[in-house]
Amino acid sequence: MTVSDLRPTTTTALPQLVSAGLSYRDHDGSSVEYAHLDHGATTPALVAVTQAVTAAALTYSSVHRGAGFAARVTSSRYEAARESVAAFVGARDDDQVVFTRNTTDSFNLLARALPTGTTVFVFASEHHAALLPWSDAVRLPIPHSHAEAITLLDQALRAHPGEHRLVVATGASNVTGERWPIERLADLAHAHGARFALDAAQVAPHRRVDIAALGIDWVAFSGHKIYAPFGAGALVGRSDWLDAADPYLVGGGATARVGDGAVEWTAGPARHEAGSPNVLGAVALATACDVISEHEEVIVAHEHALRTRLLSGLAAIDGVRVHTLFGGRTGAPVAMITVDGRDSAEVARVLGEEHGIGVRDGRFCAHLLVDELLADRPQTTAVRISAGLGTTSEHVDRLLAALRSL
């Protein structure tokens, strides 16, 4: 297959939302709609996102640094995007919305803003974006139930007292799609006088996150996982630690005044957004937030049907093993599988080259979790299937048929 073999098609799961897919031309010349079952890595663009970026590009200019018409329009769009993101995550009135590149960037920013001596508590099962940025971290064992996660965190918080403490956890596993008991974890953190940061990269594409209702202090997520693949993400939450920290980036836009030998930094989101920002990325991210908010019920129903179809189908195939963290509790339409007698790279290659199905193989930037889930298997890597708005029932059925043929 070459790039020229990928041609636009019109069939999508939700054509009013998702941009047109691609068709895959096989070696025999036949054509089939490409089945993108790697939403957990990067999602296709929403129709509304593409349209909003195209419109914003027509007046693209500098942000907050020009008096001309284009600059004023662009600045207005950028700040309106901040308001949409705030509404999407249920931000409180005094929360900040800082635009970043992605979830990894957001957590690195937060790590730089932690008060000196802050202890971070993080489960070993986290995606590397949430696992690795912290200089002083207590790494908790991988839990295999919600109750165990609560117990492990409670024990760790009791064993490590301190003035400044932060708990970091994901809303849903990027490996298995299963949801975590976020509200209970956040409540427990606050009961111990700690703060809580949520990795929502695998939650935001599927439903809104209300941080005020959940009692979360910060939330981070990426545009490219929420149908806005234009290089933007966000860190949203409490302003005190952010305003007290040195700027994440040093340069224009973060300064209130520069004098001889002294710099006064601004407060608020601009403090950590030095340089010319990714305006089009912010517009894309905000548009995706608005669309998901508007169509949340439809999205939830669509993905529930996909998850049911996928997991029940996989369970019926001899030699295919689904690996779970919490025993397959509710979550996103995601599954981590191994195929008896087959290497994951071979499975992914066959699915791609012979069936026009795109999946992910490897350890999914969550090496510790995958290692544990495969501890009793001959394979050291797995295949992840992750569906979403660009997925149809035919895509799932084709995947199941392809796996049966293996």
SEMARDO-847754 format. One record per residue: residue in three letters; x, y, z of N, C-alpha, C in turn. Coordinates in steps of 0.02 Angstrom, whole numbers, plus 50000, padded with zeros to 5 digits. Layout:
residues N
ALAXYZXYZXYZ ...
//
This chain:
residues 406
MET500424994050000500005000050000500435006250000 THR500255011349963500595017749962500105023149983 VAL500365029349991499925034850010499375035849958 SER499545034749895499045035549842498485030449846 ASP498605024949883498085019949891497565021749943 LEU497685027249980497205029550030496775034949998 ARG496145033449987495705038049952495105039949997 PRO494855046049989494285048050031493675043650020 THR493315042250073492675038850069492175043050107 THR491545041150105491035045250137490685041650194 THR490815035250204490465031550256490825032450323 THR490475034950372490755035650439490215033650489 ALA490445032350551489965030450603489475036050617 LEU489725042150621489305047950634489505053350584 PRO489245053050523489475057450469489375064850483 GLN488905066550528488805073550543489355076250589 LEU489765071850617490285073950663490985072850636 VAL491115066850610491805064950594491965066250522 SER492575068650509492795069850441492805063350402 ALA492765063850336492745057950293493345053450305 GLY493225047050299493755042250311494175041050249 LEU494525035350249494955033550194494765026650169 SER494885025550105494795018750079495475015650067 TYR495495009050077496115005350072496095000950010 ARG496585001849966496614997749906497084991949919 ASP496814985849914497204979949929497634978049869 HIS498044972949877498504970849825498124968449763 ASP497514965849772497134963349715496724968849681 GLY496814975049705496464980649674495794982249704 SER495534977949748494884979349779494954984949831 SER494414988249845494424993949890493944992749948 VAL494164994550009493754993850068493884999950112 GLU493375002050149493475007750192493985006150246 TYR494475010450252494995009550303494685009850372 ALA494825004850413494555004550481495085007150530 HIS494995013250552495455016350599495265014150670 LEU495605008950694495465006550762496055008050807 ASP496305014150800496855016650842496685023550869 HIS496045024550887495825030950914496185032750978 GLY496405027651016496745029051079497405032651070 ALA497685032151010498315035750995498175042650967 THR497795042850912497625049250880496955048350845 THR496525053150852495855052850823495825056750758 PRO495355055050714495245059150654494945065850674 ALA494975070550628494695077150643493935077250634 LEU493605080850679492885082050670492785086750611 VAL492215086050578492045090550523492045097750548 ALA491735098850605491695105650632492385108350649 VAL492845104050671493525106250687493885108550624 THR493845104650571494165106550508493875113150482 GLN493225113950487492915120150463493125126150505 ALA493165125150571493355130750615494075132850603 VAL494515127950593495225129550580495285133250513 THR494925130950463494945134250397494715141550402 ALA494175142550440493915149350448494405153750487 ALA494705150950540495165154950580495805156550542 ALA496005152250496496605153450457496545159450412 LEU495925161150393495815166850348496005173450380 THR495945173850446496115180150482496695179150530 TYR497075173850520497615172150566498105177850573 SER498265179450636498725184850651499005183750721 SER499355188850747499645188250814499095188650867 VAL499255186450927498785186350983498995191451035 HIS498555195951053498665200851106499245205651091 ARG499465206051029500045210251015499955214450952 GLY499335215650934499205219750876498545223350882 ALA498505229250851497895233150853497485232550790 GLY497755229050739497405228350677496815223550682 PHE496395223650630495785219750631495935212250639 ALA496395209650599496545202550601496815200550670 ALA497235204750700497505203150766496955203150818 ARG496485207850812495935208050861495465202050854 VAL495335200050792494905194150781495245187850807 THR495895187250793496255181350815496305181050891 SER496435186750922496465186950995495795185051026 SER495245187450995494575185851019494445178351013 ARG494635175350958494545168150948494945164251000 TYR495545166451013495975162851060495675162851130 GLU495435168551153495145168951220494465165551222 ALA494095165651167493455162051165493585154451169 ALA494135152251140494325145251145494465143351217 ARG494775147751254494925146551324494265145651363 GLU493775149651347493125149251381492775142651365 SER492825140351303492505133951284492825128151321 VAL493485128151325493845122851360493655122851434 ALA493615128751464493415129351534492725126551546 ALA492255128051501491575125451508491555117851499 PHE491965115251454491965108151440492175103951500 VAL492655106651539492895102851597492595105151663 GLY492105109551660491775111851721492225115851766 ALA492635120151736493115123951776492765128851822 ARG493075129951880492825134851927493005141951904 ASP492685146951933492785153851910493515156051915 ASP493875153651966494555155951976495075150951948 ASP494855145951911495325141251879495645144551818 GLN496235142151802496585144351742496535139051688 VAL496495141251625496555136851567497195138851532 VAL497695134451535498335135751502498375131151442 PHE498465134151383498535130051323499245127351319 THR499285120851303499925117351298499935113651231 ARG500435109351222500465105451161500065098951166 ASN500045096051226499715089551235499715087951310 THR499485081951328499455080051398500145079651429 THR500625076951393501315076551418501575083551434 ASP501465088251390501685095151402501335098051463 SER500695096551471500315099251527500595096751594 PHE500745090351598501005087651661501725089951674 ASN502105090851622502775093651632502735100851657 LEU502245104651632502135111451658501945111251732 LEU501475106851749501255106351818501835104151863 ALA502245099551839502825097251878503295103051893 ARG503385107451845503815113351856503505118351904 ALA502845118051912502505122951954502405120652026 LEU502585114452042502475111852109502895115652160 PRO502625117152218503025120252271503605115652290 THR504155118652311504735114852332504535109752386 GLY504765103552377504625098352426503975094652416 THR503615096052361502985092552348503115085252333 THR502735080852365502765073652352502185071752307 VAL502335068252253501825066152205501695058652213 PHE501065056752213500855049752219500555047752152 VAL500835042452122500615040352056500635032752051 PHE500135029852020500115022652011500585020451955 ALA500895014751962501365012251912501015010651846 SER500365010151847499985008451787499865014451742 GLU500095020351761499955026351723500315026451656 HIS500035030151609500385031951547501005035851565 HIS501525035151526502155038451542502085046051549 ALA501595049051516501485056251521501335058351592 ALA500975053951629500805055451699501285052151748 LEU501655047151725502085043351770502765046651780 LEU503045049751729503755051451729503955058751745 PRO503515063751740503755070651746503985072651816 TRP503825068851868503895071151937504585069551965 SER504895074351998505575073452026505545069752093 ASP505005070352130504955066952195504285063352197 ALA504295057052175503665053352168503665046952209 VAL503095045452238502975039052270502575034952220 ARG502875029652195502555025552143502175019852176 LEU501515019952169501085014952199501045008752155 PRO500955002752184500884996652144500274997052099 ILE500264992752049499694992452003499104988952038 PRO498544992352044497964989152077497574985052026 HIS497184980152051496784976052006496044976352024 SER495864981352063495164982852076495124990052100 HIS494524992952096494434999752121494585000052196 ALA494344995052232494444994952305495194994652321 GLU495564990752283496284990352296496634996952282 ALA496415000452230496705007052215496595011852272 ILE496005011852301495855016252358496285014352418 THR496345008052431496745005752489497485007552480 LEU497755006452421498465007952409498605015352417 LEU498155019552391498255026752398498205029052470 ASP497705026452506497625028152576498245026352616 GLN498515020452606499115018252642499715022752625 ALA499775024552562500345028652542500305035652571 LEU499705038552570499625045352597499755045352672 ARG499555040152707499685039752779500425038952793 ALA500775035352749501485033952759501935039752739 HIS501675044552701502085050152676501725056752689 PRO501735059152751501425065552766501845071252737 GLY501545077052731501915082752706501465088652694 GLU501755094552689501365100652678501065100752608 HIS501465098852559501235099152489501265092052459 ARG500675089552440500645082952410500145083052352 LEU500295079052301499875078952241499775071652220 VAL499145069752209498975063252182498815064052108 VAL499115059752066498995059951994498715053251973 ALA498155053351937497855047051914497485048351849 THR497405042951811497045043351748496305042251758 GLY495915045051712495195043851714495005037151684 ALA495405034851635495295028451602495955025951576 SER496075019651582496715016751560496785017451484 ASN497365019851463497485020251391497625013351361 VAL497735008351404497885001551381497254997351375 THR496824997551425496224993351425495574997251417 GLY495585003751424494985007851418494555008051480 GLU494735004251532494315003951592494365010351633 ARG493805012251663493775018351702494055017251772 TRP494345022551799494605022551867494105026051914 PRO494135024651979493675027752028493905034852046 ILE493865039351999494175045952006493885049852065 GLU493225049952070492915053952123493135051452192 ARG493175044952201493395042152265494125043652278 LEU494535043252227495245044752236495355052152253 ALA494985056552219495045063652233494805065252304 ASP494245062252324494005063352392494515061052444 LEU494825055352431495315052752478495925057252481 ALA496145059652424496715064252423496565070452465 HIS495985073352456495795079352492495715078052567 ALA495465072052583495395070252654496065070052689 HIS496595068752652497275068652680497635075252669 GLY497285080352645497595086852635498025087252572 ALA497925082552525498305082552463497865085352406 ARG498185086852351497825089052291497805083452240 PHE497365084352189497255078952142497275081652070 ALA497665078252027497705080051956497475074151915 LEU497055075451866496755070251825497055070251755 ASP497275064251733497465063251664496825061251627 ALA496555065951589495915064851554496005063351480 ALA496615061651460496735060551388496295055151359 GLN496125049951400495715044451375494995044951398 VAL494815050451430494125051651451493805057051409 ALA494155062451397493875068251362493585066551294 PRO493865061851255493555060351190492865057151195 HIS492705054551253492105050451261491535054051298 ARG491715058751341491205062351378491525068251413 ARG491115072951434491365078751471491635076651539 VAL492105080551564492375079651631492205085851672 ASP491865085051727491675090751769492115090851831 ILE492655094851827493145094751882492875097951945 ALA492415102751938492115105751997491695100652034 ALA491295096751997490865091752028491275086052057 LEU491825084252024492235078652047492725080752102 GLY492805087152112493285089552162494005088752141 ILE494135089552077494815088852049495165095652049 ASP495805095652063496175101952065496435103951996 TRP496685099051957496915100351889496705094651844 VAL496605096251780496475091251729496905092851668 ALA497155087651637497565088451576497285083851522 PHE497265086351460497065082251404497345084951339 SER497295080951286497605082551222497085083451167 GLY497215088251122496765089151066496775083351017 HIS497365080451006497405075250954497055068750975 LYS496845068251038496445062551060495705064151066 ILE495535070351050494835072551057494585075350990 TYR494845072550935494625074150868494825081150847 ALA495375083750875495635090350857496385089850847 PRO496615086150796497325084750789497725090550759 PHE497745096150796498095102050772498605104550822 GLY498855100050865499435101750907499295105850968 ALA498725105050999498575108751060498295104151114 GLY498415105951177498135102651235497985107951287 ALA497815105751347497645110551399497795107751468 LEU497995112251512498025110951583497545115851616 VAL497055113251652496535117551682496515116151757 GLY496495121551796496425120551868496655126251911 ARG496815124651973496965129652024497525134352002 SER497445140752019497905145851996498485147152043 ASP498415145352108498915147652157499605144952142 TRP499675138352132500335135552118500605137852051 LEU500155138852002500365141051936500625148251938 ASP500275152551975500495159551979501115160552021 ALA501245155952068501825156552111502455153752079 ALA502375149852026502945146551994503275151051942 ASP503915149651928504245152851872503895150751808 PRO503915155051757503595153251694503865146751665 TYR503425142851636503615136551604504075137951545 LEU503915143051506504335145651453504495152851467 VAL505115154851454505325161751467505355165451401 GLY504985171051397504995174851335504415179751332 GLY504315182651273503795187551264503105184651277 GLY502665188751304501995186551321501925184451393 ALA502475182051423502455180151494502675185851538 THR502895191351509503185196851547502685202551557 ALA502685205251618502315211451632502765217451621 ARG503415216651639503895222051630504605219151632 VAL505025221551586505725219651584506145225851592 GLY506565225851644507015231551655507735229151658 ASP508195233651676508895231851681508995227251741 GLY509135220951726509285216151779508685213551816 ALA508075215151794507475212951830506915211551781 VAL506545206351795505965204651753505365203551799 GLU504805206651782504185205551818503735201151773 TRP503555195351798503155190751759502415192051770 THR502015190951718501295191851724500985186051762 ALA500385186851784500005181451816499485178951767 GLY499185173351784498675170451740498975165951688 PRO498565163451641498805158651591499395161051550 ALA499415167651535499965170351494500645169151525 ARG500665168251591501305167151625501665160951598 HIS501265156051575501555149751551501445148651477 GLU501255153951440501135153351368501575158051328 ALA502205158751347502655163351313502735161451239 GLY502885166551200502955165551128502295166051092 SER502305165451027501685165750988501315159150996 PRO500705159251021500355152951037500075149650974 ASN499895143350983499585139450930498835141050927 VAL498675146450894497985148950892497535143850858 LEU497745141250801497325136650764497215130150805 GLY497715128050841497635122250884497135123550940 ALA497165129650968496685131351021495975131650994 VAL495895134350935495225134550903494975127550891 ALA495415123150866495225116250853495015112750918 LEU495415113550969495265110351033494595112651061 ALA494485119151060493865121951086493265119551046 THR493335119250981492785116950938492605109750954 ALA493115105550963492985098550981492625098051048 CYS492835102151095492495102351161491765104151153 ASP491615109051112490925111151101490515105651069 VAL490805102251020490445096950984490295091051031 ILE490795088951069490685083351115490175085051168 SER490195091251192489695093351241488995093051212 GLU488925095251149488265095451117487995088451103 HIS488435083851085488215077251062488415071651111 GLU488505073351174488765068451222488325062151226 GLU487675062951228487245057051234487305052451174 VAL487345055351115487425051351054488095047751055 ILE488625051251075489285048351078489315042551127 VAL489035043551186489035038351237488675032151212 ALA488095033051180487705027351155488085023751100 HIS488375027551054488745024650998489335020451024 GLU489695023251072490295019751096490125013851142 HIS489565014351177489345008651217489185002751171 ALA488845004151115488684998851068489324995851038 LEU489815000151022490444997650995490814993251046 ARG490834995551108491184991651160490854984751170 THR490194984751173489844978351182489974973651124 ARG489934976251063490054972251003490764969651001 LEU491234973951018491944972051015492114966751067 LEU491944967951130492154963451183491794956751179 SER491154956751161490804950451155491074946451096 GLY491254949851043491534946450985492224943550999 LEU492644947251034493304944851050493264938751096 ALA492804938951143492734933351191492544926851157 ALA492254927251098492014921251064492534918251017 ILE493124921251012493634918850966494154914751004 ASP494214908450987494724904151018495424906851002 GLY495854907151053496544909251042496654916751049 VAL496114920651055496184927851067496054929151141 ARG496514932451173496454933751245496414941251257 VAL495904943351293495814950351313496094951251383 HIS496544956051390496874957251454496574963551486 THR496364962951549496044968551583496394970151648 LEU496284976151671496564978451735496084977151792 PHE495444978851781494934978251833494414972951816 GLY494584968251773494114962951756493614964851704 GLY493754970051665493314971951610492734976351630 ARG492844980551680492314985151701492164990151645 THR491634994051655491414998751603491975003551584 GLY491955005651522492465010251498492375011851425 ALA492905013951394492895015751324492915009451280 PRO492765010151216492795004351170493525002751152 VAL493875000051201494594998651195494724991651221 ALA495174987951189495364981251213496094980051198 MET496444977251246497124974851237497104967351229 ILE497374964751174497324957651160498004954651142 THR498054948051151498594944051122498264938351084 VAL498614935751034498374930050995498854924351006 ASP498604918751027499034913051041499474911350981 GLY500124910550994500584908550942500774914050894 ARG500554920150906500694925750860501024931550897 ASP501514934550866501814940650892501364946550876 SER501344951350921500884957050912501034960950849 ALA501674961750833501854965450772501604961850710 GLU501614955150711501364951250655500604952050649 VAL500254951850705499534952650704499344959550676 ALA499684964750699499544971450675499694972150601 ARG500234969050579500414969350508499884965950465 VAL499674959950485499174956350446498514960250443 LEU498304962950500497684966850502497734972850455 GLY498314976150454498394981950412498454980450339 GLU498894975650322499054974350252498514970150216 GLU498204965650252497734961150220497004962950231 HIS496864967250281496164968750297496004976250301 GLY496504980550292496374987750295496164990150364 ILE496454987150417496274988850485496894991550521 GLY496844997450549497395000450585497324999550660 VAL497804996050692497804995250764498504997150790 ARG498594996950854499234998550884499524992250916 ASP500174991050906500504985550941501094988150979 GLY501274984951035501834987051075501654986951149 ARG501884992351184501744992851255501424999551273 PHE501235003451222500755008951228500965014451278 CYS501605015751285501855020751332501595019451403 ALA501505013151418501305011051486501645004451499 HIS502305004451496502694998351497502574994151560 LEU502544997451618502474993851680501804990051683 LEU501284993251659500624990051659500614984151610 VAL500854985151550500844979751500501274973951523 ASP501854975451552502274970051578501904965751629 GLU501524968951673501164965151724500584961251693 LEU500224964351647499654960851617499874954851575 LEU500494954951551500754949451510501234945051548 ALA501244945651614501744942051654501714934551645 ASP501114931851631501044924551624500974922451551 ARG501154926951504501084925551434501774925151400 PRO501844921551346502484921351310502634927951274 GLN502104931751257502214938151223502444943551272 THR502844948151247503054953951287502714960351264 THR502344960051209501964965651183501264963251165 ALA500824968051152500124966251138499854970651082 VAL499244969351063498874973351015498324977151051 ARG498274983551037497724987551066497244989451011 ILE496614988151023496064990050978495694995751012 SER495645001550980495305007251011494845010550960 ALA494195010050973493695012750927493465019650950 GLY493055022750909492805029450926492295031750875 LEU492255038350866491755041150822491875039350749 GLY492485037750731492635035750662492535028450649 THR492235024750697492165017550692491445015650677 THR491365010950631490705008250616490665001050640 SER490054998450641489974991350660490314986850609 GLU490344988850546490684984850495491434984450510 HIS491724989850535492434989750554492564984450608 VAL492124984350658492214979550713492114972450687 ASP491604971350646491474964750619492054962350575 ARG492344966950537492904965050494493514963150537 LEU493614966850591494164965150636494064958250665 LEU493454956750688493324950250718493424944650668 ALA493194945750607493284940650555494024939650540 ALA494404945150538495124944550525495474940750580 LEU495284942050642495594938350698495404930950696 ARG494794929450677494604922450671495024918950617 SER495174922650564495564919650509496284918250530 LEU496524921450583497204920150608497224913550645 
//
